[in-house]
Amino acid sequence: MAVCWRCGADLADLTPPLSRSDECPSCRSQLHVCRMCCYYDPRVTKACREDDAEEVREKDRANFCDYFRLADDAFDAQLAAADKKAAVNLNALFGSGEDGPNSGEGIVPPDAEDLFRKD
């Protein structure tokens, strides 16, 4: 049973092989990605166990790899929880958008203004 690599949603309604444009119906993440492939292994060179595959730098972005094979165990609950915790901590530290405490509106250090002033 294949599940989304990002959110763990069931992908039974999608028919393999996945196309490059397929997305998770739950979180809208791209699915034809290294993280959804049975050859994906972050412990090996280029994070891929297929020796002939070309290197893909962004493992969570759709790609054109011909060796892509859907993995049943792509979702890692511990990694997903760690990612969520990191996002919460990051938002607490820097703000979470335009309405956040650090939205940047009106915050310009005085020294920075001097850098662009032509006298």
N, C-alpha and C positions, 0 to 999 in steps of 0.2 A: 504494500500500500504506500504510494508516494504521498509525501506531504511537503508543503512549502518550506524552503530552507530558512526563511526569515520568521514566519509566524506559526508554522506547524499546522496550518489548515490542510484539510483533506483535499487531494487533487484528483479524486476518483472520476470526476466529471470530465476531465481533460483526457483526450485520447493521445497516446504516444504514437509516434515520436513527437516531442514538443517542437513547435516552430520557434523561430527566433523572437517572434512577437508575442508569444503566450505570456500571460500575466496571472498571478495568483488572484482568484476571485475575492479573496478576503482582504489582503493588504496591498494589492496591485503591484507587487514586486515582480521584476522580470524573472522568468524561470529557466530560460536557456542560458544559464550562467555556470561558471566553474563550480560554485558552491552546491549546485544541484546535480553534479556529475559523479558517477561512481569512481572515476579516476582522480577526483579531487582529494588531495592529502597535503595539508599544510606542513607536514614534517619532512617532505622530500623537496628536492630541487624544483623550482618553478611551481611548486604545490600541485604537481600533476604526475601520476604514476604511468602515464602513457608517454613513452620515450619519443615517439615520432610527432607528437602534437606540438604545434607552434606555441610559444609562450603568450599567455594572455595576462596582462598586467592587472586589470581590474576584475577580480574574481566574482564580484557581485553585479556585474553589468552583462547584458546580453552580448553574445559573441557568435562567430561563425565557425566554431571548431567542429570539424567533421568527426571527431572521436567522441563527441558528447553522448553519454549514455545515462539515462535517468537513474539516480540513486534513491533507494528506499529510506535511507537513514541520514538524509541531508540536514534535518532539523536537530539542533542541539539545544535542549531546554536550558542548560546551565549557561551556555554562551549567550542565548537570547536574554536571560535574566541579567547577566553581567552587562550586556549592551544597554538594556533599559535603565539599569542603575547608573551607568556612566552618563547617559543622556540626561537623567534627572539631576545628577550632580553638576553637569555642565550648564544646564539651564539655571540652576540655583546660583552658580558662580557668575555667569555672564548675562543672565536674562534669557527669556525665551521668545523674543520677537519684538515687534514694533512697540508694544505696550509694556514691555519688560522694563525693569529698573535701569538697565544699561542700554537703552535703545539708541543712544548716541545723539539724541535730539538736544541741541544746544550745548553739548559737551565738547568744547575745543580747548585744549590746553593753550594758555597764552603764548608760550614759546613757539607753538606750531604756527600760530597766526603770523608771527614775526618772520618765519621762514619764507613766506610767500608775499610779503609786502615789498613793493618796489618804491624806494624813496628817492 
